[in-house]
Structures are given as structure tokens and as C-alpha cells.
Amino acid sequence: MEDRAIHDLPPHAIVARGVAHSPEGRKVFNRLTVTENLEMGAYLRGDAGVREDMERVFALFSRLKERRLQVAGTLSGGEQQMLAIGRALMARPRILLLDEPSMGLAPILVEQIFETVVDINRQGTTILLVEQNAAIALSVAHRAYVLETGSIALEGGAAELSEHPEVQRAYLGEAV
């Protein structure tokens, strides 16, 4: 990471450099159990801390601990999202890429997921969040970028952008 481009590296080398990804649409291993999915997140690791990190994931997402032996494909959408984030955390990333973590989830689950995202960040993991729910994204972010057709249209502090008239009109549904 730091001063080296990673776009030309194979995925395992990117993970080894401290970058983990929780993809849009969750993409859990449907036929594996919750525990096996979490173990896959630690696939490149050979250290003794894997069990400790699994307990950390279970502390963040207590629902997963209850379902640790359940096949991932039978979990609810919210539980699968928790599992996808937990699996990425098992790589012990320095930066966690979250792609649309609220997609397809009930509002109460979205709130729970984002509370946990804030906790993960407070524990020292940098998070890059891609999220269409601008209100919740701006409420948890430190810095924000508004993309329009693949280009940065606006950027700044999240609080600053949430007050921007164009952001309020176009993304937050508020009259200016």
C-alpha cells in the first residue's frame, strides 16, 4: 500500500498488503458454514490469532456466533452481510473496502450494520465505504466524495457535504 500501486497485483497479494473487501451483494460461500466462511477470510494467515479474530467477529456480530454452524446460504440477507464483513475482517486488514453494505436490507438492519462499521473504525481499521444511501453514509463518514458518472463532483468533510445545498437536494431529498 503506502506508496505502491496495487491495481496490477493479484488479489492474494492485495490482501497480503492489508486490503480486504466486502463486496456488493455479499457473495458469501453459500455451501459453507458461518465458521468456514470466516476461516476463508483468514486463508492467507498462518498466525495463531485466527481464533481470537473469529471471537472478535462474533463479538461485533453476536448473531453470527449463534449461527456459527449454520450453512451461509440459509442465513437472512442481513446475516449474510454481517458474515461478508466479518470474513473480510478475518484478513486483519488495515483498510476495509465496503461496497454497498446497506443494499437490500431492512432499515433496522442497516442501522445495526452501520453502528458496527463505526465500531470497526474506532478499533483502528480504516474504511472506504461505497454507499448509495447518502444520509447514512454521511452520518458515519469523516470524509466524503460525491461521484457522478464516474467522476468526483464534490468532496470534503462529511458534515460539510451533508450541509451542501446540491447534496441535500439531489441525495438527501431535502428542499433547499
C-alpha positions in Angstrom: 0.0 0.0 0.0 1.6 3.3 1.1 3.5 4.4 -2.0 3.0 1.5 -4.3 0.1 1.0 -6.8 -1.8 -2.2 -6.2 -4.0 -2.3 -9.3 -1.7 -4.7 -11.1 -1.3 -7.1 -8.2 -3.2 -10.4 -7.9 -6.0 -10.5 -5.3 -4.0 -12.5 -2.7 -1.1 -10.0 -2.9 -3.5 -7.1 -2.3 -4.9 -8.9 0.8 -1.4 -9.6 2.0 -0.7 -5.9 1.8 -3.6 -5.1 4.2 -6.6 -4.5 1.9 -9.8 -6.6 2.4 -13.1 -6.2 0.5 -16.7 -6.9 1.4 -18.4 -7.0 -2.0 -21.7 -5.7 -3.1 -24.3 -8.4 -2.9 -22.5 -10.1 0.0 -21.0 -13.0 -2.0 -20.7 -15.5 0.9 -19.8 -19.1 0.2 -23.3 -20.4 0.3 -22.5 -24.1 1.0 -20.0 -23.4 3.7 -20.9 -22.7 7.4 -20.5 -19.4 9.0 -17.3 -20.6 10.7 -15.9 -22.0 7.4 -16.7 -18.6 5.7 -14.8 -16.8 8.4 -11.9 -19.2 8.1 -11.8 -18.5 4.4 -11.2 -14.8 5.2 -8.1 -15.8 7.1 -6.9 -18.1 4.3 -3.6 -16.3 3.8 -2.8 -16.1 7.5 -0.6 -18.6 9.3 -0.6 -17.0 12.7 -2.1 -18.1 15.9 -4.5 -15.2 16.2 -7.2 -16.6 13.8 -9.4 -17.9 16.6 -9.0 -14.7 18.6 -10.1 -12.7 15.5 -13.1 -15.0 15.0 -14.1 -14.2 18.5 -13.8 -10.5 17.7 -16.1 -11.0 14.7 -18.6 -12.9 17.0 -18.4 -10.0 19.5 -19.1 -7.5 16.7 -21.9 -9.7 15.2 -23.4 -11.8 18.0 -26.0 -13.2 15.6 -23.2 -14.9 13.7 -22.0 -16.6 16.9 -25.5 -18.1 17.4 -25.4 -19.3 13.8 -21.7 -20.4 13.6 -22.6 -23.9 12.4 -25.3 -22.9 10.0 -24.8 -23.0 6.2 -24.3 -19.5 5.0 -26.8 -19.8 2.1 -29.6 -20.2 4.6 -28.9 -17.0 6.5 -31.0 -13.9 6.1 -29.7 -11.1 3.9 -28.7 -9.1 7.0 -26.8 -12.1 8.5 -25.1 -12.7 5.2 -24.0 -9.0 5.1 -22.6 -9.4 8.7 -20.8 -12.5 7.5 -19.3 -10.8 4.5 -17.9 -8.0 6.6 -16.7 -10.5 9.2 -15.0 -12.6 6.6 -13.1 -9.5 5.3 -12.1 -8.6 8.9 -10.6 -12.1 9.3 -7.8 -10.9 7.0 -6.8 -8.3 9.6 -7.0 -5.5 7.0 -5.5 -2.1 7.5 -8.2 -0.8 5.1 -11.6 -2.4 4.7 -13.4 -1.8 1.5 -17.2 -1.9 2.0 -19.3 -1.9 -1.2 -23.0 -1.1 -0.6 -23.4 -2.7 2.8 -27.0 -1.5 3.1 -28.2 -2.9 -0.2 -31.4 -4.9 0.2 -31.6 -4.7 4.0 -34.4 -3.6 6.2 -33.8 -0.2 7.9 -33.3 -1.7 11.3 -30.5 -3.9 10.0 -28.9 -1.1 8.1 -28.7 0.8 11.4 -27.1 -2.2 13.1 -24.6 -2.7 10.3 -23.5 0.9 10.3 -23.2 1.0 14.1 -20.8 -1.9 13.7 -18.9 -0.2 10.9 -18.4 2.8 13.2 -17.1 0.4 15.9 -14.7 -1.3 13.5 -13.3 2.1 12.5 -12.9 3.1 16.2 -10.9 0.0 16.7 -8.4 1.2 14.2 -9.4 -0.1 10.8 -9.6 2.4 8.0 -12.8 2.0 6.0 -13.5 3.0 2.4 -17.3 2.9 2.0 -19.2 3.0 -1.2 -22.8 3.6 -0.4 -25.9 4.9 -2.3 -27.7 5.7 1.0 -26.1 9.1 1.2 -27.8 10.0 4.5 -26.4 7.1 6.5 -23.0 7.2 4.7 -22.6 10.9 5.5 -23.7 10.3 9.1 -20.8 7.9 9.8 -18.1 9.1 7.4 -15.2 11.5 8.2 -14.6 12.5 4.5 -16.9 12.1 1.5 -16.8 12.2 -2.2 -19.8 12.5 -4.5 -19.4 10.7 -7.8 -21.4 11.5 -10.9 -20.8 9.3 -13.9 -17.5 8.1 -12.6 -16.0 11.5 -11.8 -15.7 13.3 -8.5 -18.3 16.1 -8.5 -17.9 17.2 -4.8 -15.6 16.3 -2.0 -15.0 17.4 1.6 -15.7 16.6 5.2 -18.8 14.5 5.5 -20.5 17.0 7.8 -19.7 19.8 5.4 -21.1 17.9 2.4 -24.3 16.9 4.2 -25.0 20.7 4.5 -24.2 21.4 0.9 -27.4 22.5 -0.9 -26.8 20.4 -4.0 -26.2 17.3 -1.9 -29.3 17.9 0.2 -31.4 18.4 -3.0 -30.0 15.6 -5.1 -29.1 12.9 -2.5 -30.8 13.6 0.8 -34.3 14.5 -0.6 -34.4 17.8 1.3 -35.8 21.1 0.0 -33.3 23.9 0.0 
